């Protein structure tokens, strides 16, 4: 019974891939919370979620949280729902502030779903300097009310880091602009689309890791004003 809920995507995502991989989700707001649930539905059994916020009333519109969650730490909600989706899910909750030194070591794949580009840059820079414990892969998402951008890359690769940095404006430059990152407006459909693309890039990474996919897409940008999607691959 435990594996039957995975049968419809087993031909695309082998359940053994998800059972073996360890993941970090940094930030469980509208995007990160949805990412964590998607990972559980894929069959990921080893997940660590990090956040210190509590659910506020303004979080209800753009996220999957409900009235009963107001005032509660979202990381424990993730743990409870992941176990409902998959009984063998092992979720480690870390109620610590997200910063560049929040963990001594990281899981195989880190999902960056934080609101601050400046903080993301600090974290990626630290990954590059860690002798041990750096993640093998990072999947990062950001959005505004009408645009979203998702990245999938190797933080240990200088070419990848430099490319990602070029598309990551400082917080002060993002505020008040059309760029994705520190969005003053947040719409549930855009948050879910961002999380879904992060989940899809994770599937691509799993396939690549299992030698089922030769190349990976590193960047996806969606303009919801023009309904255009652009993607890019970076050199290794």
N, C-alpha and C positions, 0 to 999 in steps of 0.2 A: 504493500500500500504506500510506503514512504516514497518510492520512486515513480509511482504512476502519474503524479502531477507534473513530472518532467518529460513525459513521453512525447508530447507534441513538439518539443524543440530539441529532442535528443539527437536527431540527425544533423542538426546545425551546431549544437553545443553539447558535447559529450559530458554527461553528469560527472564523470571522473575528473575532468578538468576543473570543474567548480569545487569539487570536494577537496582537491589538493591545494588550490591557491588560497593565499591569505591576503586580505584586503584591509585598507584603512580608509575610512570616510571622515574627512576633516570638515566639520560644519554640517549640521543636520537641520537646516532651514528648509525653505520650499523646495530647493533643488536637491540638497544632500539627503533629506528624508526620503524623497522619491527614489533617488539612486539606491539607497540602502534597501528599500523594499524590492526594487527590481533585482538587486543582487540575490536577495533571499529567494525570489521567485525563479531565478536561473538555477538555483541549487548551491550557491556559495554558502559554505558552512562555517568558515572562519572569517569573522569580520570584527574590526574594532572601530567604534564610533567615538568621536571626540567633539565636545561642545560644552559650553558653560551656560548658555542662554536658557531662559524659560520661555514657554509659549505665551505670547502676548495677543491681545485681541486683534491687533492689526495684522497678525500672521495668518489669520483664518482665511482671508480672501485668496491669497496666492498659494496656499499650501493645502496639504491633505489633513491638517490638524482640525479638530472639532472643538466645540465649546467646552467639553469636559477636560480638554487638555490645557486650558488657560492656567498659567501659573505653574505648570509642571515642566520639569526638564525633559526635552524631547528625546534625549538619548535613551531613556528608560522605555519610552513608547516604542522606539525602534526595536529594542531587545524583545519586548513582549510580542509585537507583531511578527517579527522574524521567526519566532518560535511557533507562532500559530501557522505560518506558511510552511515551515519545515521544522519538524520536531527536533531534529538533530542539529539545528543551527546553534553555533556557539558565538555569541555576541559579547565582546568585551566593551564595557562602557567606561569612558574616561572623562569625568567631569572636570576637565582642566582647560584653561584658556589656550586657544590656538596661537602658538607663536613658533619661531624658528627652532626652539629647543624643547618643545613639549614632550618629545619622546627621544629616548637614546637610540632606538632602532625602529625601523618601519617595516611594514609588510611588503609582500611582493608588488602589489599595485596600490597606489595612493590616489584617491579621488579627492580633488581639491574643490570644495564647494563653499568657499569663504567669500565674504562680501568685499574684502579689501585686496586690491591689486598689490599694494605695497607689502602687505603681509605675505601674499603668495610669493612675491619676489624674494623676500627674506628666506622663506622656506626652501624654495628651489635653489637659491644660492648655497644654503647649508647642505643640501643633498650633494652638491658638487664637491664639498670639502670633507664629507664624512669618509673616513677610511673604511669603516664597516657599518652595516646597518642601513645603508641607503636603499630606497626602493628600486626595483628593476624598471618600473614604468609609472607614469603619472597621467591621469586623465583629469583635465581641468575644464570647468564650465563657468560661463559668465553671461549676463543678459542685461538688456534694458527693456523698456516696454515694447519696443518694436524690432529689436535686433537680438541675436544671440550668437555666441561663438564658443566652440568647444575645441580643445586641444588634446592630443594623445601623443606622448613622446617619452623618450629615454632621458631622464634628468642627468644621467652620467655622461651623456654625449654632448660635447661642447657645441657642435653644430645645432643640435636640437635646442639646447638651452638658449643660445644666441637668437635663434629664430623665434622662440617663444617670447623672449624678452622684448623683441622689437614690436610685438603685437600687444604688449602689456603696458599700457600707459599708467603713470603715477595717479594715485587717487585724486589729487588736486586737479589734474587735467581732465579726468573723466567726469567729475561732477559738473552738471550743467551742459554737458555735451551729448551727442548722439552715440558716443562710444559705449561699448559694453563694459561693465565692471561694477562700479559703485552706483547702482541704479536707485534713484529716489522713488521710482515707480516700479511696481512688481505686479505682474499679471499671472494668474494661475496657469493659463494655457501655455504661456511662454516658459514658465518655470518647468512645467512637465515636459515640454518639447526639449528643453535643454537637458533635463535628466535622461530622457529617452535616448538622445543622441550620445550622451556619455555612456549609457548602457550598451548601445550598439557598437561604439568604438571599443568597449571592453570585450564584446563578443569577437570582434575582429582580432583583438590582441590574443585572445585565447586560441583562436584558429591559427594565428601566426606562430604562437608558441608551440602548437602541436604540429607545425609544418603543414597545415592545411591551407594557408594563405601566404603568398609570396611577399606582397608589399602591403604597407599600412598607410592609411590616410592620417595625416598629422593635424590637420586643421579643417574645421567645417564652420562656415559663416552663413547665417540665414538673415536675410533682409525681409522683414514682414510687411514693409511698405510696398516693395516691388514684388514680393513673393519670389525672391531669387535665392538660390543656394549656390555657394561657391565652396570648393574644397581644394586642398593643397597637400602635396607630399614633400617632405624635406629630405635632403641628402643625408646619408649616414656618415 
